[in-house]
Amino acid sequence: MKVEQLRLPALQVALDFTSLDQALRVLREILDLGIGVVEVGTPLIKSEGARSVSEVRRLAGETPLLADTKTVDVGALEAELFLRAGADFVTVLATADDAVVESAARTSRELGGDVIADFIGFRGDLLERAKELRDMGVRAVNVHVGIDVQRSRGLTAAGMRDLVRRLSAELSDVVVSVSGGIRPEDIPALLDAGARIVVVGGTITRSPNPREAAERCLRSLERAA
């Protein structure tokens, strides 16, 4: 699946577990709700490898699937490995060398998928880099506030609305996703700013009732769409 084939706006649920059994248990609880994108999180990939993508694909059926590889080298190799394991999309760090981005994007498209450029930890001119990535074949970018930054600085993606608005206004041909501590009540403002994919992890996966939390996120997205 290519980015342009996604039904947008979409809720992406990040399965940021280290246990495949836990990830599959939560996915079983929420899958029938109509999740837009299922994400096999980086911790799960590091813990369980490409097998985690294959197992999530087996359960998720036709639901679009992202492998959050955060690729920073051997772009073509990692893209092929995880797309062949069942992913539709892989992520490449925006800080990666252009050669890495280009090879990952090219291989992903050849295999029928796509890359999403993740701006976690990026400290340069984000808008300028996003334009460069667009010119290298990247069709989606992720504005991402990482967990350690959330905890140490009290920042979440909800505070990145102005940046999301600039990106979506100046790169109308690029899908903007946003992630990092997002709650259901944050979703309308992020969509209003131009985000097309809202990534929610812990709000759903660490909830005592993941299904109810996912339903709240989906209702918030549907009302704001």
C-alpha positions as CSV (number, residue, x, y, z in Angstrom):
1,M,0.0,0.0,0.0
2,K,1.2,3.5,-0.8
3,V,0.6,6.5,1.5
4,E,-1.8,8.1,-1.0
5,Q,-4.0,5.0,-0.8
6,L,-4.7,5.5,2.9
7,R,-8.1,6.6,4.1
8,L,-7.4,9.9,5.8
9,P,-7.6,11.3,8.4
10,A,-6.5,8.1,10.2
11,L,-5.8,7.0,13.8
12,Q,-2.5,5.0,14.0
13,V,-2.2,2.9,17.1
14,A,1.4,2.3,18.2
15,L,2.1,-1.1,19.7
16,D,5.1,0.0,21.7
17,F,5.5,-3.2,23.7
18,T,8.5,-5.5,24.1
19,S,6.3,-8.6,24.4
20,L,4.6,-9.8,21.2
21,D,1.9,-11.6,23.2
22,Q,1.0,-8.3,24.9
23,A,0.9,-6.5,21.6
24,L,-1.4,-9.1,20.0
25,R,-3.7,-9.2,23.0
26,V,-4.3,-5.4,22.8
27,L,-4.7,-5.6,19.0
28,R,-7.3,-8.2,19.3
29,E,-9.3,-5.9,21.7
30,I,-9.3,-3.0,19.3
31,L,-8.9,-4.3,15.7
32,D,-12.6,-4.5,14.8
33,L,-13.1,-0.8,15.7
34,G,-11.6,0.2,12.3
35,I,-8.1,1.4,13.2
36,G,-6.6,3.3,10.3
37,V,-3.0,2.1,10.7
38,V,-1.5,-0.5,13.1
39,E,2.1,0.3,14.1
40,V,4.6,-2.3,15.2
41,G,6.6,-0.2,17.5
42,T,10.4,0.1,17.7
43,P,10.6,-1.7,21.1
44,L,8.7,-4.6,19.7
45,I,10.8,-4.8,16.6
46,K,14.0,-4.7,18.7
47,S,12.7,-7.4,21.0
48,E,11.0,-9.7,18.6
49,G,12.5,-8.8,15.2
50,A,10.8,-9.1,11.8
51,R,8.7,-11.9,13.2
52,S,6.7,-9.3,15.1
53,V,5.7,-7.7,11.9
54,S,4.7,-11.0,10.3
55,E,2.6,-12.0,13.4
56,V,0.9,-8.6,13.6
57,R,0.2,-8.8,9.9
58,R,-1.4,-12.3,10.3
59,L,-3.8,-10.9,12.9
60,A,-4.4,-7.5,11.3
61,G,-5.5,-8.8,7.9
62,E,-5.8,-6.0,5.4
63,T,-5.4,-3.2,7.9
64,P,-2.5,-0.9,6.9
65,L,0.6,-1.8,8.9
66,L,3.7,0.3,9.7
67,A,7.0,-1.0,11.0
68,D,8.6,1.7,13.0
69,T,12.2,0.8,12.1
70,K,13.6,4.3,12.5
71,T,16.1,3.4,9.8
72,V,19.4,5.3,9.8
73,D,21.5,3.1,7.6
74,V,21.2,0.4,4.9
75,G,17.8,1.9,3.8
76,A,17.1,-0.5,1.0
77,L,17.9,-3.6,3.1
78,E,15.7,-2.6,6.0
79,A,12.9,-1.5,3.8
80,E,12.9,-4.8,1.9
81,L,13.3,-6.9,5.1
82,F,10.2,-5.4,6.8
83,L,8.0,-4.9,3.8
84,R,8.5,-8.6,2.8
85,A,7.7,-9.5,6.4
86,G,4.3,-7.8,5.9
87,A,4.6,-4.1,6.5
88,D,3.1,-1.5,4.2
89,F,5.3,1.3,5.5
90,V,8.6,1.7,7.3
91,T,10.1,4.7,9.0
92,V,13.4,6.4,8.2
93,L,14.9,9.0,10.5
94,A,14.9,12.5,9.0
95,T,18.5,12.9,10.3
96,A,19.7,10.0,8.1
97,D,22.0,10.6,5.2
98,D,20.2,11.4,1.9
99,A,21.6,8.2,0.4
100,V,19.8,6.2,3.1
101,V,16.5,8.0,2.6
102,E,16.6,7.7,-1.2
103,S,17.4,4.0,-1.1
104,A,14.7,3.3,1.5
105,A,12.1,5.3,-0.5
106,R,13.0,3.7,-3.8
107,T,13.0,0.1,-2.5
108,S,9.7,0.7,-0.6
109,R,7.9,2.0,-3.7
110,E,9.3,-0.8,-5.8
111,L,7.8,-3.3,-3.3
112,G,4.5,-1.5,-3.2
113,G,5.0,0.3,0.0
114,D,6.3,3.6,1.3
115,V,8.6,5.3,3.8
116,I,7.6,7.8,6.5
117,A,10.3,10.2,7.6
118,D,10.4,10.5,11.4
119,F,11.6,13.8,12.8
120,I,12.2,12.6,16.4
121,G,15.2,14.4,17.8
122,F,15.6,16.6,14.8
123,R,17.2,20.0,15.7
124,G,17.6,21.7,12.3
125,D,15.2,23.6,10.0
126,L,12.4,21.0,10.0
127,L,10.5,22.7,7.1
128,E,13.5,22.8,4.9
129,R,14.4,19.2,5.6
130,A,10.9,18.1,4.9
131,K,11.1,19.8,1.5
132,E,14.3,18.0,0.8
133,L,12.8,14.7,1.8
134,R,9.8,15.3,-0.4
135,D,12.1,15.8,-3.3
136,M,13.8,12.5,-2.5
137,G,10.5,10.6,-2.8
138,V,9.2,10.8,0.8
139,R,5.4,11.2,0.8
140,A,4.8,11.4,4.5
141,V,6.6,13.0,7.5
142,N,6.1,12.4,11.2
143,V,6.3,15.2,13.8
144,H,7.4,13.2,16.8
145,V,8.0,14.1,20.5
146,G,9.8,11.1,22.0
147,I,8.9,9.5,25.3
148,D,12.1,10.6,27.1
149,V,11.5,14.2,26.0
150,Q,7.8,14.0,27.2
151,R,9.0,12.9,30.6
152,S,11.9,15.2,31.1
153,R,10.5,18.4,29.6
154,G,6.7,17.9,29.8
155,L,6.3,18.3,26.1
156,T,3.8,16.5,23.9
157,A,2.8,16.6,20.3
158,A,-0.2,18.7,21.2
159,G,2.2,21.6,21.6
160,M,3.5,21.2,18.0
161,R,0.3,22.5,16.3
162,D,2.0,25.6,14.9
163,L,4.7,23.5,13.3
164,V,2.1,21.0,11.9
165,R,0.2,23.9,10.5
166,R,3.3,25.3,8.7
167,L,4.2,21.9,7.3
168,S,0.7,21.1,6.0
169,A,0.4,24.6,4.5
170,E,3.7,24.6,2.6
171,L,3.9,20.9,1.7
172,S,0.4,20.2,0.6
173,D,1.6,17.1,-1.3
174,V,3.1,15.5,1.8
175,V,1.0,13.7,4.4
176,V,1.8,15.0,7.9
177,S,1.5,12.6,10.9
178,V,2.0,13.5,14.5
179,S,2.9,11.5,17.6
180,G,3.9,11.9,21.2
181,G,1.6,11.8,24.2
182,I,-1.6,12.5,22.3
183,R,-4.9,12.2,24.1
184,P,-8.4,12.1,22.6
185,E,-9.0,15.7,23.5
186,D,-5.9,16.8,21.5
187,I,-7.0,15.2,18.3
188,P,-9.4,18.0,16.9
189,A,-6.8,20.7,17.2
190,L,-4.1,18.6,15.5
191,L,-6.5,17.8,12.6
192,D,-7.4,21.5,12.4
193,A,-3.7,22.3,12.1
194,G,-3.4,19.9,9.1
195,A,-2.3,16.6,10.6
196,R,-3.7,13.7,8.6
197,I,-2.5,10.8,10.7
198,V,-2.7,11.0,14.5
199,V,-0.5,8.4,16.2
200,V,-1.6,7.3,19.7
201,G,0.3,4.8,21.8
202,G,0.3,4.8,25.6
203,T,-3.1,6.5,25.9
204,I,-4.6,3.3,24.4
205,T,-2.0,0.6,25.1
206,R,-1.4,1.5,28.8
207,S,-5.1,2.0,29.5
208,P,-6.8,-0.4,31.8
209,N,-9.4,-0.6,29.0
210,P,-7.7,-0.2,25.7
211,R,-10.9,-0.7,23.7
212,E,-12.6,2.1,25.4
213,A,-9.6,4.4,25.0
214,A,-9.4,3.6,21.3
215,E,-13.1,4.3,20.9
216,R,-12.6,7.7,22.5
217,C,-9.8,8.5,20.1
218,L,-11.8,7.4,17.1
219,R,-14.9,9.4,18.2
220,S,-12.7,12.5,18.6
221,L,-11.2,11.9,15.1
222,E,-14.5,11.3,13.5
223,R,-16.1,14.5,15.0
224,A,-13.2,16.6,13.9
225,A,-12.8,15.1,10.4
